[in-house]
Amino acid sequence: MTFRTSGPFPPLILDDVRGAQKMLSGVARTTGMEGSRHLSSLVGAPVHFKCENLQRTGSFKLRGAYVRIAGLSPVERASGVVAASAGNHAQGVALASSLLGVRSTVFMPVGAPLPKVAATREYGAEVRLHGHVVDETLAAAQEYAEETGAVFIHPFDHPDIIAGQGTVGLEILEQCPEVRTIVVGVGGGGLAAGIAVAVKALRPDVKIVGVQAAGAAAFPPSLSAGYPVAVDPVQTMADGIKVGRPGDLTFPLVQELVDEVRTVSEDELSSALLLCLERAKMVVEPAGASPVAALLSDPESFRGPVVAVLSGGNVDPLLMQRVLTHGMVAAGRYLGLRLRLTDRPGALAAMLATLSVADANVLDISHVRTDPRLGLTEAEVELHLETKGPEHCEEVASALRAAGYRVRS
């Protein structure tokens, strides 16, 4: 079966993906498949995680990068390669180049997470920090390629890259032959397109669902228009899929082969990341958790068995801390309240006793006594509490109100 690509490249076929799989033997890991009982109960059918977060370099990107660089001619290899990335593609190119004995230069944005910069250097690349957004970094890398003759390794828009990422789809069919739905995060579309080429050629009945962060969702308007449309991505924690425009090669493949593209919110992403950590014991970056976010947002709409691709696990510890806090709030595990009480000895102890009976854990507490809106004998207390979920939050607030406190969220 042959699928369309645009530009000077021949159509991408299943044999291209199978050839990539042979090339990656002994290089990329055949990552494991883990079941999720919690999601299975919500969906009403088996749900499995395809754990590309456990791939070498921490994401699927090594697959495409290695196939692309391995396909260079001796003259091209001698010129070296260059790439631009804030993280996963950078590490994939760096390791692939080192394994193949090719010199690599990787441009990364100023302010890129230090662990990702350090890892890229450790894999053997020369790292150059340039620009504050990926577009500026990309322009610098392309200028470097023109000046030096180094081969620019695009993060998603090349047939070799797409074929390499498509090996994930072949592994899914081998590991879970009964699969009915595959859910995968979508940025530029390389992973989704590659999986779709492999899976639809062998199992056209399998539904493929792409997932984008709502703040960086270029595919829905592009699919509506019938051609790639550029959007201005707003802030999203899912930097791995924060791409402003579908690729010229990936778009027609996604258009033809991916059955549906959904979007998920920041709250849904953080809740998904928290679930991966708590329930599956998986460290997953927000982009990698996007399929889980889609499953959590509308579990009954998926036909099982379902495979959710956890595409990467390279998350900065500081971001993880913030995201987990956000996820706890979104899941109703944190409660922030303000209330007024009489400013007298024992008043705070009485209020804390009410919280103790309600089984709420106080994380932080602060007093305000100088607000002109307060009465002469009043104080305002701001509380941050750890709770057990949305129902418990309401129980705590109700207990305080029943004790006579005026509660404001």
N, C-alpha and C positions, 0 to 999 in steps of 0.2 A: 504494500500500500504506500502511495506517495503523497506527501503533504506539501503545500505551497510554502515557498519562501520568496522574498522579494529581493531585488537587486541583482548583483552579478553571480550569486551563488546558485548551485543546482538545488533542486528540491531535496528536502530532508526525508530520509526513509528509515525504516526500522533497522536495516543493515548498518546504517551509520551509528546507531545507538549500540548495536551488538558489537561493532568494531571497537567502539569506545570502551565497552565493558572488558573486552580482551586486553586492550591497552592498559586499563587500570588494574588488572590482576596483579596483586602483590604490592600495589601502590595505595589505592583507596581501600578502606575497610568495607566489608559487607556489614553494615550496621544492623543492630538487632531490632526486633519487633517486640514491644511490651504491651500487654493488655491493660486497660483501665476499667476496673470494675465500676467506679463511680460514674464515668461517662457512659459506660454500657447500660447502666440502670436508667440513666436519663434518656438515652436514645432508644432503648428497648431492643438493642441488638449489640453484638460485640463491637467494641471500639479498640483499635490498636494504635500505638505510637510507633512510627518509623523514626528511629533515634539518630538522625543526622547530627544532633548536638554532640554525639559521641564520636563523630568522624575525626580523622586527623585534621588538625588546625581548628577543630571545633565547629565546622560547618561543611555543607555540601560543596562549597566553592572549589575545593581542591580538585574535584572530579573534572569540571570543565576547564579549569586552568591548566591542568596537566595535559589533557587531550589537545588543547590549543597549542601549547608550547611544544609538545612532542611532535606535532605536525609541521613545525617550521623546517625550512631547508637549512642545510649547513651554513649557507651565507647569512641567512636571517638569524640563526642562533649566534653566530659570531658577532652580530651587531648588538646583541642583548635585547631585553624586553623592558617595557615600562608600563606601569599601571597607575590608576588613581583610585583610591578607596579610603573609606573611614574605618575599615576593619576586616571583614571576612574575606573579601576578594583580595585584599592586600596580603593576608597571610597565605591564602591559597596560591597566589602567584609566586610569593617568596619561596614557599616549600617546593612547589613544582619546579621552579627554576633551579633550585639547589640540587634536587634529585636528578635533573637532566644536565647539570653542568653548564647552565646558562646564566650569564650575568643579569641581575634584575635591579631596577630602580623603581621605587614605589613612592608616589606623591600622596601625602596624607594631609588633611586639614590641620591648621594650627588649632590646638585644643582637643585633638583626637584623644580618646582615653589612653592614658599612659600604658596600661597593660597590653593594649593592642599594638601600640607603637613598639614596645619592647619585644613582643612576640614576633612581629614582622622582621625586626632586625635580627633576632635570634635564628629565624629561619633562613637568613642569609641575604636579605635584600638591603640595598642602600636606601634609607628612608630620607625623604626630603619633605619638610613641613612647609606647606604653601596654601594660602587662602583660608578663609574662615567658613566657607560653605563648599560642598562637594563640587558644584559647578566651576568654581574658581580653581579648585585642585585639578579637576578634569582638564580644563583649558591649559594649565601649566604642564600637565603630562603630555598632552597632544603637541604642544609647542616643543617640548623636549624631544619627542619622537621625530618631529620634522627636522630639528637641528642636528640630531646625532645619528639618525637612521635606525634607532632602536624600534622594535616592533611594538606597537601599542596593543595591549591585551584588554579588549573590552570586557566589562563585567558580565554582560549577558547577550549582546547582539552580534553573535558570530555562530555559524553552524557547528563548529567544533565545541564551543562552549555549550550550546544547547544539547548536542549529542552526549557530551560528558554528563551533564545534569540529568539527562534522560535515563541514565543507568539506575537512578533511584527507582524509576518506574519498573524496570525489569526485575529488580530485587523484590519490590512489593508483590509482584505477581508470583514470584517463586516462593516467597515466604508466606503469603496469604492468598492462595489461588481462589478462594471463595469471595474475595473482596467485591463489594458492589459500589462503594463510593470512596474516592480519594480526595482529601481536603488538603490544600497546599497554599501557603502564603505566596503573594504575588507582589513583586516590586517592578522590575523591568520586564519580567515574564520569562526569563531563561529557564528556571526550574519548572514552572508550570508547563511551558511549551515542550520541554524535553520529556517530561513524564507523559504528557498527552500523546506525543508522537509514538512512544513505546507502547503505552497501554492501549490506545485506541486501535493500533494495528493488530494487536493480539486479542483484545477483549473490548470490542466497541460498545458492549453493553454496560461497561463500568462508567459511572458518572464521575466527572472531575469537577470539583468546586474550587475556584480560586478565592482567596481572601485578601483584601487590602485594608490598611488602616484608613479610617474615614478622613483623616487629615492629609492623606497623600494618595488619593484614589484617582489615578489617571485612566484606568481601564474602563470604568462605567461610561464616562462621557465619550471615550474613544470608540467603544463598541456601539454606542448610540449613533455616533457620527459616521462610523464605517471606516475610519482612518485614525492614526495616532493623533491624539490631542494633548497638548502640553497644559498642565495645570501648575499652579504655584503652591507647592506643598507647604502647609502650615506645620506648626510644631507637632511632632508625634514622637512618642517614646520608641516606636518601632523603626529605628534608623536603618535596619537592614532591608526594609521594603519602602523606604522613603525615596521614591523615584518620581520625577515630575512628568515623564513622558514614556509611553511604551516604546520598545524597540521596533525598528522597521522590519526586522526579521521575526521577532517574537510575536508581534501583533497579529499578523495573519494566521499564525499557528494557534494562538489563543482564541482568536475569533472563530476558527473552523472547528477546533477540537475540545476546548474547555466549555463545559455545559453551562456554567454559571459563575459569575464573579460577585461576591458579597463584600460588604464593608462592616468593620467592627469599630466600636468606640474606644477611647482611651480607658474608660472604666472597665470595659469588657476585656481589654488586653491585660490590664493589671490583675484582674480577677483570675484570668487564665494562667498567668505566670505564677500566681500564688497557688493555684490548684496543682500545677506541675510540680512545684516545690513540696507542697504539703502531702499531696496524695500519691504522686508518682515518684517522689524523691529525685526529680529531674531538674537540673539547673538549665534553664532555657532562656534565651534572650526574647524580648518582646515580639520581634518579627517571627521567631520560631514558634511562639505561643499563639500566633494569630489563628491557626486552624482550630485550636482548642477554644479560643474565644468565640468563633463561629458556632461550634458545637454547643457551647454553654448558652449562647443567645437564643437558639431555636433548635433544641435537640430533636424534637419530634419530626422535623422536616428532612432528616437524613435517613437514607435507606442503608441498612447494615447488611453485612459487616462493613465497618468504616475504618479506613486507615488515615490518620492525621500525621502529616509530615512535620516533625519537629526539626526545622531546617538548620538551627544553629544554637549554640550555647555560650557564645562569647559576649557576656554581659559585664560591664564595668561594675565593680563592687559598690561604688557610690550610687550609681543608677539603680542597682538592685535594691539598695536600702530605701531609696525614694519610691521605687515602684512597688515594693512590698508594702510600704506604708500606705500608698495609694490603693493598693489592692485590698488591704485590710479595711480601709474606709469604705470602698465600693462594696465589699462583702458584708458590711454592717458589723465589723469586728471592733471598730473604734467609734466612740461617741463623744462629740464635743457639746458641752452645755454651759450656759450662763444662768446663774440664779442669784436672787437677793436674799440676804438673811439679816437678822438683827445683829448689830455689831456689839456683842457682849461676850464675856467669857463663857465657854461651853457651847456656843452656837455652832462653831465649826465641827466640834466633836459629835454633836447631835446629828448634823447633816451627814458626816462620814459614817455614823452608825446606821443611818437609813440606807446608804450605799452598800454597807457590809451585808445587811439583811437581803438586799437585792442581788447580792453576789456579783457586784461590779468592781473591777480592779482599777484604782486610781493611778494613772500614769503621770499626771501633772496637775498642779493646782496653783492658781494665782489669785491674789486679792486686789480689789480696787476700792479705795476709800475716799478718793479725792474728786470723783466725777460730780459735777454740779447737778446732775440729774438725780443723784442719790439723796435720800433724806438724811437728816442729821444723825440718826442712829442706825443707818443702813450701811451695808457693805455688799459689794458685788463679787461673786466668786466665779471664776472661769475654770471649768473642769475638762480634762481629757481622760476618758475612761476606756478600758479594754472590756469588750463585751463578747457575747457568744453568738451574735447574729442579729438580724433586723428585729425579730420578735423580742429578743432580750432587751434591745435598745428601747423599745416601746415600754416594756415592763419596768425598766429602770426609771424612765421619765415619769411614768404613771405613779410609781412608788414615791418619787419626790413630790409630785403634785399632791398626792394623798396626804403627805406629811405637812402640807401647807406652804410649800415653796413655790414661788413664781419662776417657772422654768422657760428659758429661751434657748433655742438651738443656734 
